[in-house]
Amino acid sequence: MRISAGESITQTIPIINETNSTWNMKIYQETNKPNANWFAYDQGMHVGANSEANYSITFKPRWMDTA
């Protein structure tokens, strides 16, 4: 993926549940990484039994400066 600083891009990921059970998912990200705050996403989602749901994550890098 390639993007300019200050712009954002969203990736949609299909989550397919082919089981007879409902999935209640929690999404975690390592927050001790230097660029962790460049991502925006829902921290949880629900996928019903035998169904599909889309999960979106947005990447928005900060502006970069040179000294």
C-alpha positions as CSV (number, residue, x, y, z in Angstrom):
1,M,0.0,0.0,0.0
2,R,1.3,3.4,-0.8
3,I,-0.1,6.7,0.5
4,S,1.0,10.3,0.9
5,A,1.4,11.8,4.4
6,G,-1.8,13.6,5.5
7,E,-4.0,11.4,3.3
8,S,-5.9,8.3,4.4
9,I,-6.8,5.0,2.9
10,T,-9.4,2.5,4.2
11,Q,-9.1,-1.3,3.7
12,T,-12.3,-3.4,4.1
13,I,-11.7,-7.0,5.1
14,P,-14.5,-9.6,4.8
15,I,-14.9,-11.8,7.9
16,I,-16.7,-15.0,6.9
17,N,-18.3,-17.1,9.7
18,E,-19.2,-20.5,8.3
19,T,-20.0,-21.9,11.8
20,N,-23.3,-22.3,13.6
21,S,-22.0,-20.0,16.4
22,T,-22.1,-16.3,16.6
23,W,-18.6,-14.6,16.8
24,N,-18.1,-11.7,19.1
25,M,-14.7,-10.4,18.2
26,K,-12.4,-7.9,20.0
27,I,-9.6,-6.3,17.9
28,Y,-6.3,-5.4,19.6
29,Q,-3.3,-3.5,18.3
30,E,0.1,-3.2,19.9
31,T,0.0,0.4,21.2
32,N,3.7,0.5,22.1
33,K,4.7,0.7,18.5
34,P,5.8,4.2,17.2
35,N,3.1,4.4,14.5
36,A,0.3,2.7,16.3
37,N,-1.9,5.9,16.3
38,W,-1.8,6.1,12.5
39,F,-4.6,3.5,12.4
40,A,-8.3,3.9,13.1
41,Y,-10.6,0.9,13.6
42,D,-13.5,-0.4,15.6
43,Q,-12.3,-2.3,18.6
44,G,-15.0,-5.0,18.3
45,M,-17.4,-6.6,15.9
46,H,-20.2,-9.1,15.8
47,V,-20.5,-11.8,13.0
48,G,-23.6,-13.9,13.1
49,A,-23.7,-17.6,12.5
50,N,-23.3,-18.6,8.9
51,S,-22.9,-15.0,7.8
52,E,-20.4,-12.5,6.6
53,A,-19.4,-9.0,7.9
54,N,-17.0,-6.4,6.7
55,Y,-14.3,-5.0,9.0
56,S,-12.7,-1.7,8.0
57,I,-9.4,-0.3,9.1
58,T,-8.1,3.2,8.1
59,F,-4.5,4.1,7.8
60,K,-3.6,7.8,8.0
61,P,0.0,8.7,8.4
62,R,1.1,12.0,10.0
63,W,2.9,14.7,8.1
64,M,6.6,14.2,8.1
65,D,9.2,17.0,8.5
66,T,12.9,17.2,7.9
67,A,15.2,19.0,10.2
